[in-house]
Amino acid sequence: MKRRIGILTAGGDCPGLNAAIRGVAKAAYEMFDETEIVGFHDGYRGLIDGDMSEMKRSQFSGILTLGGTILGTSRTPFRNMRVIEDDNVDKVKSMKETYEKLKLDCLVTLGGNGTHKTANLLSEEGLNVIGLPKTIDNDIYGTDFAFGFHTAVDIATDVIDRIHTTAASHGRCMVIEIMGNKAGWLTLYSGLAGGADVLVLPEIPYDIEKIAEAVEKRARSKKAFSIIAVAEGAMDRKEAKMKRKERETYRLETGFTNISTRMAKELSALVGVEARAVIPGHMQRGGSPSAYDRVLSTQFGVHAATLIRDKTYGYTVALQGNQVVHNKLSDVAGIPKLVSPDDQMVDLARHMGITFGD
């Protein structure tokens, strides 16, 4: 039995991509009499341009602990996939032609929501596609966790831990901006793990006065410092009523394009505390994957290989409970998994005395 498999990694990088690639490859080499793997460079761009490499078995050794992706990645927005731009390239047609020219049996796509939408598009166009969910935002519908998330939680938690000591030493209010543009899972988990006093999520619009009250309450309790973990996509109640472009214009007019700097400035004025913003940024998606993500990525990769063996295409791998399963791409593509205001984790935080600014 022979299989010729294409693999690409698209969207933002994260720890665990190489571990998942390795899982697919090693399992495929064991399952099939003959396995050929084609790696596309820089995500869907490589599939569009035919930029690829015939990979050797040795290339999948020694990458379990390696962060990033050996294939490279890029963002090719789903909204532009059917748009003919200045280069006159029909992207969907080009991807199908590349797939057929290389005589692939299957294409494995590793990525987040945008990657899954394009994977579903290609599946609907007749290609054999399997998705693997990766994102530090953990916002892919149908799976409890995506690989990359737990590593990012560990990194963000470490940042909060380290900020605690300097905040306590100087009696400061520290506003730590955690990644997460639309979903607040990373802020919620790392904030709880790091002992933050205030959590601010995109899904729960905040009132700066409420956050100021929480900081003042801690001061009255003889606690000289406060830790605020805020997702980069958090919005106050006024902004939540705006459309995206209106919100962007509003932020430019206020002079603060990032939420943490603005919040620190506002709290300094409202409460009279020394407030500082901390933005760990892309370090949250860098470095070696955690043990959890190495195992999860491997589980996902091996499950993808079993789907290839069984010729079960048009699916994406998922974790539900303690079981690795698979969902139809058409059932999950384009559906973000967001934090509900009444989520059990939010309720848990409130019982701990943590405020969400609402």
N, C-alpha and C positions, 0 to 999 in steps of 0.2 A: 504493500500500500504506500502510495506516494502523496505527499502534500507540498504544495508551493505556497508559502505564506508571506504576505506583505505586512509590515508593521510600521506604524508611525506614532509619534507623540506630538500632540498639538496643544495650543493654548499656553498657559503659564507653566513653568517648570515646578517641580516639587520633589521632595525625597520619596523614593519608592518606585519611580519610573523604571530605573534600570533593574531593580529587583523583579518587577512585573515582566519586563522584557525577557529577563533570564528565566522566569518561571514558565512562560510560554515556550521558549526555545528548548529548554532542557526536557520538558515534558513531551514536546513534539518529537524530539530526537529519540526518545524512548518508545513512543507510541507507534511511530511509522517506520516502515522499512527504509524509506528514503525521504528526507526532509530538506527542503530548500527554503531559505529565508531571505527575503528582500527587505532591506531597511531603507525607508524614505527619509531624506534629509529635511529637517525643519518643517515637520508637520505636513499639512495639506499642500503647502507650496511645493514640496518635493513630489507629491503625487500629481499635481497639476503640471509641473515642468518636466517630469520624468527624471528628477534628480534622485538617484538611488544607488545603493551598493548591494552586490551579492555578498551576503555575510557568511563568515566562516564560523565553525563551531567554537573555535578558540576565543572568538570575540565576546562570548557570553560567560566567560570565566572571569572571576575577580571583580564583578560589577555589583554583587549583592549589596555591598555597603557603600557604593558610590552614589553621591547625590547627583541631581540634575538628570540629564539624559544623554546617552552616547549618540543618539540619532539627531540631536538638536531639535529645537521647537520654534514655532512662530505662531502668530495669531492671524488667521484668515477669517474675518467675521462672517458668520452664517448669512447675515443680511445681504452680503455682497456676492454670495456664491452664484446666484443666477444673473448677476449684473455684469454686462459687458463694459469694461472700463477702457481707459485710454490705450491699453496694450492690445485691445481687440481680442482678448483671450476668452473663449467660452470655457469657464472653469469646470463646470460639470461635465461637459463633453470631453475636455482634456483628461480629467480624472478617469473617466470610463475608458478612454482610449489607452491610457497608460496601464490600467488594470488588465485590459484585454491583450495588449501588446506583450506584457510580461507573463501572460498565461497563468495568472494567480488563481489559486483555488479559494482563497479567502484573504480579506484585509482585516487586520486587528488594529483598532484605533484606541489609543490611550489618551484620555482627556476629560475635560469638564463638560459643562452644559452646552457650550457652543460646539465643541467637538462632537458631542452626542447628537446634536441636531443635524450636523452635516453627515454623520454616520448614518442616521436614519434616512436622510435624503438619498444617499448612495444606495442604501438598501432598497428604497422604493424605486430606484433606477435599475434594479436588477443585479446589483453586486452582492456577493456574499460577504457580509460584514459582521464583526463581533466587537463590542465595545468593552473597555475596561475603565471604571470610574476613578479618576484621580482629581483631587482638589483639596487645598488646605481650607477652603471655605465649608466643606462638607455639605454642599447645597444641592447634591444630585438626588433627585426623587427616586424612591424605590430601594435605596440601600441605607442601612443604618450608618455605615461609615464608608468613606472613600479613602484610599490610601494617600498618605501625605498629611492628613488631618492631625493624627496623633503626634507626629513629629513636630508639626507647627505648634500644637498645644504645649508640648514640652519646651520648645524654644521661647514662646511667648510667656509661659509661666516662669521660666528662668529670668527673663527680663523683669517681670513684676517682682520676683523675689529680690533681685539685686537693687531695684529702685526702692524697695521697702527700707533698706538700711540707710540709704542716703536721705530719704524723706524723713525718717525718724531722727537722724542726726541733726538735720537742719530745721526740722519743724515745718516742712513744706507740704503743699498740696501738689501732688504729681499726677498729671493727666497723660496716660500712656495710650497711644493710638495703635490699635491692633488691626491687622488686615481683615477685610470683610466688607465689600462694597454694598452688597444687597442682603447678605445673611450674617447673623451675629453669632453663629455657633462657636467660632474660634474665640471670640471675646467672652462668651458665656462660660465656656469650659476653662479657659486659661485664667479668667478672672476669679472663678470659684477656686481653682487650684492654687492661685497665687494670693488669695485672701484680700481681694480688692473690696473697697467699701462701697463703690458705686459702679454699676455696669450700665453702659449706654449702647443700645443695639439699634440697627437700622429699622427693625420691625416695631419698635416701641418709641415713637416720637417723644422727645424730652422737653421739659420746661426747665430752663437754667435756674429759675428761682427755687425749684424743688431740689436741685443738686446743691445749690448754695445753702439751703436749709440743712441738708445732710452734713455738709462740711462744718457748719456752725454748731450743729448738735454734737458732733465729735469734739469740737473745741471746748464746748461747755462741759463735756465729760472728761476734761483734762487729757484729751488725746490730741497731741500737737500736730499730727500729720494726717493726711488723707490720701488714699490711692484710688484713682478713677481710671477704669479701663473702658475705653470708648472705641467702638468699631469705626473704621475710616468712613463708612457710608452712613453713619448716624445723622439724624436730622432733628432739628427742633420742631415744635408743633407748627410754627409758621411755614417753615420750609416744606413740611410734609404735605401741605396743601398746594404746593407749586408743582408745575411740570418740570422735567429735568433741565431744560434749557433756561427756564426762569430761575431755577435754583442756582445754576451755574453763574448767571448774570448777577444775581443777588450776592453771591459770595465774592465775586470779583469787586463789586461795589463796596462791600464791607472791608475789603483788603485782606481777607483770610480765606485762602483756598483749601486749607486743611482744618479739620474739625478740632483737633487737639490744641493747636495754637490759639484759636478763637476762644475755646472754652476756658483755657488757662487765663487769658486776658480778661474775660468776663467775670470769672470767679475772683480774680484779684481785685476788680473794681467793686463787686458786690459784697464780698466778705472781708476784704482787706488782708487776705492771706498772701503769702508768697507762693505763687502757683507757677509751675514749669511744665512745659510739654515735652514728651519723649516719643520719638517716632522710630521704632526699631526697623520698620520697613522690610526690605526684601530679605533680610537675614532670617525672617520667619519661614521662608520657603527654601532655604539653602542648607547645605551640609548633608551629612550622612543620615539615612532614615533610622528611626528608632527600631528597637527589637519588634515592637508590635507591628509597625508598618512593613518591616522586612517579611514577617510571617504573612500578613494580610496580602501584600503584593504577590507573594509566591502562591498563596491560595488562589487568588484571582487569576494569575497567569496559567496555572495548571488547569483550572476549571475552563478557561478559554480553550486550552488545547483539547480537552475532552469534547467541547462543543464542535471543534473542527473535526475531530475524529468521527463524531456522530452526524456531521453535516447539518448541524443545527445553527442556522444563520439568522441574522436579523435580531439578535439579542445582545444585551449587555449584562455583564456579571454583577452580582450584588451580594451583600451580606445582610441577612435577615435573622436576627437572633444569633445563634451560634452556627447557622448553616450558610454555606456559600451556594447561591442559587443564581438564576438568570431571569431577567425581565425582557419583554419585547421592547425593542428600541422605540417603536411607535407609541408605547404606553408611557414612556418616561422622558423622551426627548422634549426639551423646551419647557418642562415643568420644574420650577425651582423648589427646593425643599427649604422652607424658611422657618425661623423660630416663631412659634405661636405665643402670644402674650400669656396664654394659660398653660404653656408647656410645663411638664412636671419639674424640669430643671429650673425654670423661672420661679415656680412656686417654692421650690426648695430654697432658692436664693433669698426670696422675700422672707421666708421663715427664719433665715439667718440674720435678718436685719439689713440686708443689702437693698439699696434703692436703685430703681431704674430711671429715676428722674421724671416719672409720669404721675 
